[in-house]
Amino acid sequence: MQDAAQAVTEEATHPRHRQTAPVRGSMSPPVMARLRGFCVFAGWVAAAFGVRAIGLTKGFELWVDEMLYALLGDSVSRGHILPTLPDGPFFLHPPGFFWVEGAVIHLFGITGNNVDLVMQLRWLNAVLGAVTVGLAFLLVRHTANRTAAWLTGGLLSFEPFVLRSNSHVFLETLAMAAVLGGLLIVVTQMGSRSTGKRTLLLVLAGLLLGYSVLTKDFFALCTVVPVGAATVWRQTLRRREAAGILSAMLLPYLIYMSIVVGQGMFPDWLRAKTAGIMRLIGVQKDTGFSAAGSPSLVSRLIDNASHFGSSYILLGLCPVAATLLCLSRRPERRLIGLISLSLGVYGVYSAVFGTFEEQYGYGVMIAGVLSIAVLSAEVFERGRRSLRSILLVSAVLLLLLTTVLGVRLETSTDNGFAQARRWVQENLPAQAKVSVTNDTGELAFADDPRFGVWPSPSLMLGSGANYVLTASLPASQGYAYMDPGMLPWLEKNAKPVFSVAGLTNGTTTLWFVDTATLDAGVRAGVR
C-alpha cells in the first residue's frame, strides 16, 4: 500500500522537489508523499462510505441471497468452520466472505433475527465498497493520471448499480476489493528490480487475488485467467512473476479444500460445485434471466433504464474499452485490460448463453470504470485535440448522469418488507395467521410463528390463515411460491390492509381474505 500511495503523489518526489539536506526534525519528501497519498486514499474511502450510509437501511429491499449469506456468516460465528445452513454445510460458494462475516459478528457481538442480522452486516459491505473506491482511485492514479483517477473515484462513489451491490450482503463486494488490492500491488511492482521486499509484495498480491476466488469461484475469471494470459500477451508479465503470483493464489483455496477433505465432505463439495459450474456455463438454467418462466434480460433492461442508465453504458463499454486497452504500450495498462476483458466477455456470454444474474454485473461494472478511465488517459496522451475535447465532454456528462442517478437511488425508499414487519408488529392480531409467497418473505418473517408458507386458498384454509403477503413484481415474473394467477384473484377478491411501492418488489401488500372468499377460490380452482 505504501508503494501505491507513493505512486499517487509521484510528482511530490520528483527531483525538482527534493531537498539536498532535510531540515532536522522534519519528515523526508518520500515520507511526506506517502502520507499525502494515504490521506487522499482515506478521503475517498470516507466520502464513498458517506454516500453508501445515506440509504443503507431504507433504500434497498431485502434479498433472499443476502439473508442466506448472513445466516451462513452467523453459523461461522457460532463455531462452524464450514458455513452451515439447517440442512447441512454450504458448498455452492467457498467460505471466504462467510469467514469475514463470522469474525465481524463475533467481534461486535451482533445478534437478532434474520432481518436485524442482515441490516447490521450491510455496514460491513458498505465499508468494503468504500475501500474499493479508494483502491480504484490509487490504481488508476498509478497507471494513468490524476484526472482519470478522480473520474474513477466519482463514478464508483455514485454508480447506482455499484451502490446497490455495496448496500446488500453480497459476496462480490469483498471479492472485488481483494482483486483491486492485489492488482494495485502488482502494477506498482511491475518494472521494478527484483528484491526480497518485491517478492514478498507479489506473494501478498497473489494471496489477495486468491482470497477473491475463495470468496466466489467465479472470480477466477478475472484473476487466474488474465494473469496466465499476461505471460503470453506481449509479455505483459514475466513468467517467473506470474508463476509466483499464481502459486500464492492457490494457497487460500488449498487451505479450504484441506478442511473439506479432512472432514470427509469432498463428495458433497463436488456435487455442489458441479451443479454450480453447470449453472455458470448455462447448461443448467434454474435461475437468471434465461431460466424458464423468468423475465427476459431485455425487458428488465428497459424497465430499469431510468434507474440504472449509467450502469448500462458501463456494461456495454467494458469489453470495448478493455480490448483497446490490451493494445497499450504500457504493460500495467494491458494487465488492467486483460482483467476487464475477461469479465466483459463472460458478461456477454452469460447474458446470451449462460445463467446471467444481476450480481455478475458488479465485477463488470468496476472493470468497465477502470478500463474506460485508463483508456481515456491513453487517448489524451496520444489522440488529437478534437478527440480529447469529445472525450472530456463525454466523461463529464457520464459523471453527471451517474451522480444524479446515484443520489436519487440513495435518497429513495425501497424497504417494503421492513415496513411490513413494522406494521405487523403494531397492528396484526396475535391470533392471526399469514401466508408468505416468496423465499425472501419466508426468511424475513421466520421469527414470527404467525407466518408460514401457505400460498394458495386451499393451503390457507387448511392452516387457518386469512392474511397473505405478496410482492407484485417477483410474483408476476414467476419468482414466487404462488401461481402468478393468484395475484389478480387477490386484487379482485381480497382487502389490502397494508401496501407500499418500491423499485425491487413492485407493490408489497398484506391482504385480508375472509374464509368464505377462500372457500370460493378453492371451488374456482385458484392455485
C-alpha positions in Angstrom: 0.0 0.0 0.0 2.9 2.3 0.7 4.2 1.8 -2.9 0.7 2.6 -4.2 0.4 5.7 -2.0 3.9 6.9 -3.3 2.7 6.4 -6.8 -0.4 8.6 -6.2 1.8 11.6 -5.4 4.9 10.8 -7.5 5.2 14.4 -8.5 6.0 15.3 -4.9 9.1 13.1 -5.0 10.3 14.4 -8.4 14.0 15.6 -8.2 13.0 19.2 -8.6 11.1 19.0 -5.3 13.8 17.2 -3.3 15.8 18.9 -0.7 19.6 18.3 -0.6 19.5 18.3 3.2 16.3 17.7 5.0 15.5 20.1 7.9 16.2 18.4 11.2 13.0 17.2 12.8 11.0 17.3 9.6 9.8 14.3 7.5 11.6 13.4 4.3 9.9 14.1 1.0 9.2 10.4 0.3 7.5 10.0 3.7 5.5 13.2 3.1 4.5 11.8 -0.3 3.3 8.6 1.2 1.4 10.4 3.9 -0.3 12.6 1.4 -1.2 9.6 -0.7 -2.7 7.8 2.3 -4.7 10.9 3.2 -6.1 11.0 -0.4 -7.0 7.3 -0.2 -8.6 7.8 3.2 -10.6 10.8 1.9 -12.1 8.8 -1.0 -12.9 5.9 1.4 -14.7 8.3 3.8 -16.6 10.1 1.1 -17.7 6.8 -0.6 -18.8 5.4 2.7 -20.8 8.6 3.5 -22.7 8.1 0.2 -23.4 4.5 1.0 -24.6 5.3 4.5 -27.4 7.5 3.3 -29.8 4.9 2.1 -28.3 1.7 3.5 -31.3 0.7 5.8 -34.2 2.2 3.9 -33.2 2.4 0.2 -32.5 -1.3 -0.6 -35.1 -4.0 -0.3 -34.2 -7.3 1.4 -32.9 -10.0 -0.9 -33.1 -13.7 -0.2 -29.4 -14.3 -1.1 -28.2 -11.8 1.4 -30.3 -13.3 4.1 -28.9 -16.7 3.4 -25.3 -15.3 3.4 -25.9 -13.6 6.7 -27.1 -16.9 8.2 -24.0 -18.6 6.9 -21.8 -16.0 8.5 -23.7 -16.4 11.7 -23.0 -20.1 11.6 -19.3 -19.4 11.4 -19.5 -17.1 14.4 -21.1 -20.0 16.4 -18.1 -22.3 15.8 -18.7 -23.9 12.4 -15.5 -23.7 10.4 -17.5 -24.7 7.3 -20.5 -22.4 6.8 -23.7 -24.3 7.5 -27.5 -23.9 7.0 -30.1 -26.0 8.7 -29.8 -28.7 6.0 -26.0 -29.0 6.3 -22.7 -27.5 5.2 -23.0 -25.0 2.3 -20.7 -25.6 -0.7 -22.2 -23.7 -3.6 -19.8 -20.8 -2.8 -16.5 -21.0 -0.9 -16.3 -19.6 2.6 -14.1 -16.5 2.2 -16.9 -14.0 2.8 -18.6 -16.1 5.4 -15.4 -16.3 7.5 -15.1 -12.5 7.4 -18.8 -12.2 8.4 -18.3 -14.6 11.3 -15.4 -12.7 12.6 -17.3 -9.4 12.4 -20.4 -10.9 14.1 -18.2 -12.3 16.9 -16.1 -9.1 17.3 -19.1 -6.7 17.5 -21.5 -9.1 19.3 -24.1 -8.8 16.6 -27.4 -10.6 17.4 -31.0 -10.5 16.4 -33.5 -12.1 14.0 -32.8 -12.6 10.3 -33.6 -9.1 9.3 -31.6 -7.5 12.1 -28.6 -9.6 11.2 -28.8 -8.5 7.6 -29.2 -4.8 8.4 -26.2 -4.8 10.7 -24.0 -6.8 8.3 -24.8 -4.4 5.4 -22.5 -1.9 7.1 -19.6 -4.4 6.5 -20.2 -4.3 2.8 -20.6 -0.5 2.8 -17.1 -0.3 4.3 -15.7 -2.8 1.8 -17.4 -1.0 -1.0 -15.9 2.3 0.1 -12.4 0.7 0.3 -12.9 -0.5 -3.2 -13.4 3.1 -4.4 -10.2 4.2 -2.7 -8.2 1.3 -4.2 -9.6 2.0 -7.6 -8.5 5.6 -7.3 -5.0 4.6 -6.4 -4.9 2.0 -9.2 -5.9 4.5 -11.9 -3.7 7.2 -10.4 -0.7 4.9 -10.8 -1.5 3.6 -14.2 -3.0 6.8 -15.8 -3.1 10.2 -14.2 -4.8 12.3 -11.5 -7.7 13.4 -13.7 -8.6 9.9 -14.7 -8.3 8.8 -11.0 -10.7 11.5 -9.9 -13.2 10.4 -12.6 -12.9 6.8 -11.4 -13.5 7.8 -7.8 -16.5 9.9 -8.7 -18.1 7.2 -10.9 -17.6 4.4 -8.4 -18.8 6.6 -5.5 -22.2 7.3 -7.1 -22.7 4.5 -9.7 -26.2 3.2 -8.9 -25.6 -0.5 -9.6 -22.4 -0.4 -7.5 -24.3 1.3 -4.7 -27.0 -1.4 -4.9 -24.4 -4.2 -4.6 -22.4 -2.5 -1.8 -25.6 -2.0 0.1 -26.6 -5.7 0.2 -24.8 -8.6 2.0 -23.4 -9.9 -1.3 -20.2 -11.8 -1.9 -19.0 -9.7 -4.8 -18.1 -6.6 -2.8 -15.4 -8.4 -0.8 -14.2 -10.3 -3.9 -13.7 -7.2 -5.9 -12.0 -5.4 -3.1 -9.5 -8.2 -2.8 -9.0 -8.2 -6.6 -8.2 -4.5 -6.7 -5.9 -4.7 -3.7 -3.9 -7.5 -5.3 -3.9 -5.8 -8.7 -2.7 -2.5 -7.1 0.3 -4.2 -5.6 1.2 -6.0 -8.9 1.1 -2.8 -11.0 3.2 -0.9 -8.5 5.9 -3.6 -8.7 5.9 -4.1 -12.5 9.2 -2.9 -14.0 11.0 -2.6 -10.6 14.1 -4.6 -9.9 13.9 -7.9 -8.0 14.4 -7.7 -4.3 13.2 -9.6 -1.3 10.7 -7.0 -0.5 9.3 -7.1 -4.1 8.9 -10.9 -3.9 7.0 -10.6 -0.6 4.7 -8.0 -2.1 3.9 -10.1 -5.1 3.2 -13.0 -2.8 0.8 -10.8 -0.9 -0.8 -9.7 -4.2 -1.3 -13.4 -5.0 -2.9 -14.1 -1.6 -5.3 -11.2 -2.1 -6.3 -12.4 -5.6 -6.6 -15.9 -4.3 -8.9 -14.7 -1.5 -11.2 -13.3 -4.1 -11.6 -16.8 -5.6 -12.1 -18.1 -2.0 -15.0 -15.7 -1.8 -16.6 -16.7 -5.1 -15.2 -19.2 -7.6 -16.4 -17.0 -10.4 -13.6 -14.6 -9.8 -11.0 -17.0 -11.1 -12.1 -15.5 -14.4 -10.6 -12.1 -13.6 -7.6 -13.4 -11.6 -6.2 -16.8 -12.8 -7.2 -16.4 -16.4 -5.8 -12.8 -17.1 -2.6 -13.4 -15.0 -1.9 -16.5 -17.1 -2.8 -14.7 -20.3 -0.5 -11.9 -19.4 2.6 -14.1 -19.8 1.9 -14.7 -23.5 0.2 -11.5 -24.5 3.1 -9.1 -25.4 5.0 -10.3 -22.3 2.8 -8.2 -20.0 4.0 -10.2 -17.0 7.2 -12.1 -16.8 6.6 -15.9 -16.4 8.5 -16.1 -13.2 6.4 -13.3 -11.7 3.2 -14.8 -12.9 4.2 -18.2 -11.5 4.9 -16.7 -8.1 1.5 -14.8 -8.1 -0.4 -17.9 -9.2 1.3 -20.1 -6.7 0.3 -17.7 -3.9 -3.2 -17.5 -5.3 -3.7 -21.3 -4.8 -2.9 -21.2 -1.1 -6.3 -19.8 0.3 -8.3 -22.4 -1.7 -5.9 -25.2 -0.8 -6.5 -24.5 2.9 -10.2 -24.6 2.3 -10.0 -27.9 0.4 -7.8 -29.4 3.1 -10.6 -28.7 5.6 -13.3 -30.1 3.3 -11.3 -33.3 2.7 -10.3 -33.6 6.3 -13.9 -33.6 7.4 -14.9 -36.1 4.8 -17.1 -33.6 2.8 -15.4 -33.8 -0.6 -18.3 -35.7 -2.3 -20.8 -33.1 -1.1 -18.5 -30.3 -2.2 -18.0 -31.9 -5.6 -21.8 -32.3 -6.2 -22.4 -28.7 -5.3 -19.6 -27.4 -7.3 -20.5 -29.4 -10.4 -24.1 -28.0 -10.2 -22.6 -24.5 -9.8 -20.4 -24.9 -12.9 -23.3 -26.2 -14.9 -25.2 -23.0 -14.0 -22.2 -20.8 -14.7 -21.8 -22.1 -18.3 -25.6 -22.2 -18.9 -26.2 -25.9 -19.1 -28.5 -25.8 -16.1 -30.7 -22.8 -16.0 -32.6 -22.7 -12.7 -32.0 -19.0 -12.1 -31.1 -15.9 -14.1 -32.8 -14.2 -17.0 -32.6 -17.2 -19.3 -34.3 -19.6 -16.9 -37.8 -20.9 -17.8 -40.5 -18.5 -16.7 -38.1 -15.7 -15.9 -38.4 -12.2 -17.4 -36.1 -11.6 -20.3 -32.9 -9.6 -19.9 -34.1 -7.1 -22.5 -37.4 -6.4 -20.6 -35.5 -5.9 -17.3 -33.1 -3.5 -19.0 -35.9 -1.5 -20.4 -37.8 -1.5 -17.1 -34.8 -0.2 -15.1 -33.2 2.1 -17.7 -34.4 5.2 -15.8 -32.7 3.9 -12.6 -29.5 2.3 -14.0 -28.9 4.0 -17.3 -25.3 4.8 -16.5 -24.7 1.2 -15.5 -25.8 0.0 -18.9 -23.4 2.4 -20.6 -20.5 1.0 -18.5 -21.6 -2.6 -19.1 -21.6 -2.0 -22.8 -18.3 -0.1 -22.9 -16.4 -2.5 -20.7 -15.4 -5.2 -23.3 -14.7 -2.5 -26.0 -12.5 -0.3 -23.8 -10.8 -3.4 -22.4 -10.0 -4.7 -25.9 -8.4 -1.4 -26.8 -6.5 -1.2 -23.5 -5.0 -4.6 -24.2 -3.1 -2.9 -27.1 -1.5 -0.3 -24.9 2.3 0.1 -24.9 2.4 0.1 -21.2 2.2 -3.4 -19.5 0.4 -2.3 -16.4 -2.4 -0.9 -18.6 -2.5 -4.1 -20.6 -2.9 -6.1 -17.4 -6.0 -4.0 -16.5 -7.3 -4.5 -20.0 -6.9 -8.3 -19.8 -8.8 -8.4 -16.4 -11.5 -6.2 -17.7 -11.8 -8.1 -21.0 -12.1 -11.4 -19.1 -15.0 -10.1 -17.1 -16.6 -8.3 -20.1 -16.5 -11.3 -22.4 -18.0 -13.5 -19.8 -20.7 -11.0 -19.1 -21.7 -11.1 -22.8 -21.5 -14.9 -22.9 -23.6 -15.4 -19.8 -26.2 -12.8 -21.0 -26.6 -14.6 -24.3 -26.0 -18.3 -23.5 -25.4 -18.7 -19.7 -27.1 -18.0 -16.5 -26.7 -14.3 -16.1 -27.7 -12.9 -12.8 -27.6 -9.3 -11.6 -24.8 -9.9 -9.2 -22.5 -10.9 -12.0 -22.7 -7.3 -13.3 -20.9 -5.9 -10.3 -17.4 -7.0 -11.4 -18.0 -6.0 -15.0 -19.1 -2.6 -13.8 -16.0 -1.9 -11.8 -13.8 -3.3 -14.6 -15.6 -1.0 -17.0 -14.9 2.1 -15.0 -11.2 1.1 -14.7 -10.7 0.3 -18.3 -12.6 3.4 -19.5 -10.7 5.7 -17.2 -7.2 4.3 -18.1 -8.1 4.2 -21.8 -9.2 7.8 -21.7 -5.8 8.8 -20.3 -4.1 6.9 -23.1 -6.2 8.7 -25.7 -5.4 12.0 -24.1 -1.7 11.2 -24.4 -1.8 10.0 -28.0 -5.0 11.4 -29.5 -5.9 14.6 -31.4 -7.2 17.7 -29.7 -10.7 17.3 -31.2 -10.9 13.8 -29.8 -9.7 14.9 -26.4 -12.5 17.5 -26.3 -15.1 14.9 -27.2 -13.8 12.6 -24.6 -13.7 15.2 -21.9 -17.3 16.3 -22.5 -18.4 12.7 -22.6 -16.7 12.0 -19.3 -18.3 15.0 -17.6 -21.8 14.0 -18.9 -21.3 10.4 -17.7 -20.2 11.5 -14.3 -23.1 13.9 -14.1 -25.6 11.2 -15.1 -24.1 8.8 -12.7 -24.2 11.2 -9.8 -27.8 12.1 -10.4 -28.9 8.5 -10.6 -26.8 7.5 -7.6 -28.2 10.3 -5.4 -31.7 9.5 -6.4 -31.2 5.8 -5.5 -29.7 6.6 -2.1 -32.5 9.0 -1.2 -35.3 6.7 -2.3 -37.3 4.4 -0.2 -37.3 0.7 -1.2 -37.9 -1.3 2.0 -41.4 -2.9 1.7 -40.6 -5.9 3.8 -39.2 -3.8 6.6 -42.2 -1.6 6.6 -44.5 -4.6 6.5 -42.7 -6.0 9.6 -43.3 -2.8 11.5 -47.0 -2.7 10.5 -47.4 -6.3 11.6 -45.8 -5.7 14.9 -48.1 -2.8 15.7 -51.4 -3.9 14.1 -51.7 -7.6 13.3 -53.9 -9.6 15.8 -52.0 -12.0 18.0 -54.1 -15.0 16.8 -53.8 -14.1 13.0 -52.0 -16.3 10.5 -50.3 -15.0 7.4 -49.1 -16.8 4.3 -45.8 -15.6 2.7 -45.5 -16.1 -1.0 -41.7 -16.0 -1.8 -38.4 -17.1 -0.2 -37.4 -13.6 0.9 -40.7 -13.2 2.9 -40.3 -16.7 4.4 -36.8 -15.7 5.8 -37.9 -12.2 6.8 -40.7 -13.5 9.0 -39.1 -16.7 10.1 -39.1 -15.5 13.7 -42.8 -14.9 13.8 -44.9 -18.0 14.4 -47.9 -16.4 12.8 -46.3 -16.7 9.4 -45.9 -19.7 7.2 -45.8 -20.9 3.6 -49.5 -21.5 2.6 -49.6 -19.7 -0.9 -53.0 -20.9 -2.2 -56.6 -20.7 -1.0 -56.7 -24.4 -0.1 -53.5 -24.2 2.0 -54.7 -21.0 3.7 -57.9 -22.7 4.6 -56.1 -25.7 6.0 -53.8 -23.6 8.1 -56.4 -21.1 9.3 -54.7 -18.2 7.6 -56.7 -15.2 6.5 -53.8 -13.0 5.5 -51.4 -13.3 2.7 -48.3 -11.2 2.0 -47.4 -10.6 -1.7 -44.7 -8.8 -3.7 -46.2 -7.9 -7.1 -43.0 -7.8 -9.2 -41.5 -11.2 -8.2 -44.9 -12.8 -8.3 -45.6 -11.5 -11.9 -42.2 -12.7 -13.0 -42.6 -16.2 -11.6 -40.3 -15.8 -8.6 -42.9 -16.7 -6.0 -44.4 -19.8 -4.4 -47.9 -19.0 -5.6 -49.2 -19.3 -9.1 -49.0 -15.9 -10.9 -52.7 -16.0 -11.5 -53.4 -15.8 -7.8 -52.3 -12.1 -7.6 -55.1 -10.9 -9.9 -57.6 -13.0 -7.9 -56.4 -11.3 -4.7 -56.8 -7.9 -6.3 -60.4 -8.7 -7.1 -61.5 -10.6 -4.0 -59.2 -9.6 -1.1 -58.9 -6.4 1.0 -55.4 -4.8 1.2 -54.7 -3.8 4.8 -51.1 -2.6 4.1 -49.5 -1.7 0.9 -46.2 0.1 -0.1 -44.5 0.5 -3.5 -40.8 0.0 -4.2 -38.2 -0.4 -7.0 -37.3 -4.0 -6.3 -40.6 -5.7 -5.4 -43.1 -3.5 -7.1 -46.0 -3.3 -4.6 -45.7 -5.2 -1.3 -49.2 -5.9 0.0 -50.7 -7.6 3.0 -54.1 -8.9 2.0 -57.0 -10.0 4.2 -59.2 -12.7 2.7 -62.2 -13.9 4.6 -62.9 -17.6 4.9 -65.9 -17.6 2.6 -63.8 -16.0 -0.2 -61.1 -18.5 0.3 -63.6 -21.3 0.0 -65.0 -19.8 -3.2 -61.4 -19.6 -4.5 -60.8 -23.3 -3.8 -64.1 -24.2 -5.7 -63.0 -21.9 -8.6 -59.6 -23.8 -8.8 -57.4 -20.9 -7.8 -53.9 -22.4 -7.1 
